[in-house]
Amino acid sequence: MSRTNTRLDSAPDGSDESLDAPEATPPPPPESTGTHSRELTSLRGGDHTATRMTGALGLPQSDATHTLIAPLEAGELPNVAAIRGLRLDQLLLLTTGALVIIIVGLLASLSAKTTETALTAASDRFTQRLQSQARELGQTVSHTLALTSATSLRDNNYAFLTEVARSIIADNRNILRVQMFDADSQLVADSDPAAKLGSSSGGRTAERRWASAFFNGQPVFEFQEPLDYGSQGGKGVVVISYSLEDLQKQLHELEESNHAAVRANTLRIVGLGLGFVVLAGVLAAYQSRRITRPLGALTGKVMQLAAGDLGARAGTAPGAGREVTTLGVVFNHMAERIKVLLEDVRAKAQLEREVSLARTVQETLLPGRDAVTVGPLRLAGLVVPADACGGDWWFRAALDDRRVVIGIGDVTGHGLSTSLVATSATSGFASAMTLREPSQVHAQMLITALNVTLANVGRGEHQMSSALAVIDVYNGQIDYAAGGHPAAAVFNRHSGQMASLPARGPLLGASVASQFTSRQAQLRPGDIVVWYTDGLTEARDGANRLYGTQRLAAALQANANLPADALRDALLADVRAYSAGQPQRDDITVIVAEFSP
């Protein structure tokens, strides 16, 4: 980078000569000068939207119409009457009833099954006992008959044997038939009168056994006992048919008794179950009403709140359960919070409307972003606020047919208050020009008047850095003053030299008695003057490093061949690229003046 040139340092008091150029007689102003002056003046209320950075430069772009509107109207409520389904108390009642019925049914089934199994086991034991008794009786009778009948069979006294068989039938009604067979298996005696003596036994063997059989269509036990009567051919057989009718009758009576016991037990369980169902239904209905009544009341309060009644509150619900009580407490808390939040939203909406109005006023007072040419001087500036309303401002206006006034300022802080102070400063700056004769207007007077205005408006609470310049567009004379503001950078396209317009002074607004001085310098053909606020040089990258004046000088040299408006955009784009991904911490204002006579 080329060395810093001090050729634009203050000229000696009372001298209008350039420090490095011979005195030149300024050419007479052309007739179009007035036209340029009127054009410059009319641009004060020009393109107001130019105070925003465009997307082409890539800097963050704020939405000027994002005012949040408080929901004062509830809108259309949902049609809850169209919701179909059972009520909660009905669901509780049905669920409880079904659960009790299922439990009672299972218990009844289990009890009936258990009772039936127990009675069946008892019936089986009774049957086995009766059968055992019948076998013992039959075996005893058959054995006794075999012993007593051996002699008669040996003597072939078949008639006696038949009488004995029939007497046994007569004495015991459970014995239905008595038969005797000899060793040749021939029937020798039978209690049945219809039996034919001498018939074969059908292959009976002489052994003790018993088996089930039928006689005259009735089930019987046949008990067989060997009959040893001394025959060389072997032993005979005594067969007694014992009736099972009594046994079956007793078993039938036992089965009926069991069935009656099962039915009675089932009826008792069903009756008890129905009693439980009724009791459970009453308790469920009572408890469900205790729960659902406060829930219904809470639902009504919710609908009131949805309809816009912010005073809706849920009452206490004793006995409804901890959850329902907690729900009511939480609802009341939420309703109170909603009320507070809506009030905050309304206040915020009102504040944002006021901020939007202040921003509109501020944009109206700031110049547009389009470049303006006045004779050999071309001007282009832009304010890129960090917030909705910025504390930076700049100003351009024609003082007379020859001179142009340029002003820039940066109010300390951010937000609405700083934007109002910046707006007041802009208005005060314009008033200081119009309330005096053009011949009386110079940089020292302007900055002094601006300090008095800011001190009265801000009352010492707001201060501002500022730089002002009055430029003669035909001879390049510049009268400038500053208070706490960065020195403007100057670069000459022809020589490649970098210089500055240093001017010292306190921050504006601290006191109405603050003193300011002005300095004079001479612009050369090809000079480019860049005024800026500290938001430009104090922009930071991801490593928190400052953009700085050296990078600004490098960017100015690299883009010096561009016209004023394109150079301005290039400088802002370089800042944007340097601080990519980082939030904009401060307002950025850049003014470029290109002097090419």
Salt bridges, closest charged atoms under 4 A:
ASP20 OD2 - ARG524 NH2 1.88
GLU39 OE1 - HIS36 ND1 3.98
ASP89 OD2 - ARG87 NH2 3.18
ASP89 OD2 - ARG289 NH1 3.59
ASP190 OD2 - ARG177 NH2 2.72
GLU207 OE2 - ARG209 NE 3.99
GLU222 OE1 - ARG204 NH2 3.38
GLU225 OE2 - HIS143 ND1 3.06
GLU225 OE2 - ARG208 NH2 2.54
ASP246 OD2 - ARG173 NH1 3.15
GLU255 OE2 - HIS259 NE2 3.87
GLU256 OE2 - HIS252 NE2 3.87
GLU336 OE1 - ARG313 NH2 2.67
GLU363 OE2 - ARG359 NE 3.06
ASP387 OD2 - HIS414 ND1 3.77
ASP400 OD2 - ARG403 NE 3.18
ASP472 OD2 - ARG402 NE 3.12
ASP527 OD1 - ARG7 NH2 2.50
ASP541 OD2 - ARG545 NE 2.93
ASP565 OD2 - ARG378 NH2 3.85
ASP569 OD1 - ARG369 NH2 3.33
ASP569 OD1 - ARG568 NE 3.02
ASP574 OD2 - ARG551 NE 3.32
ASP586 OD1 - HIS414 NE2 3.91
GLU594 OE2 - ARG493 NH1 2.81
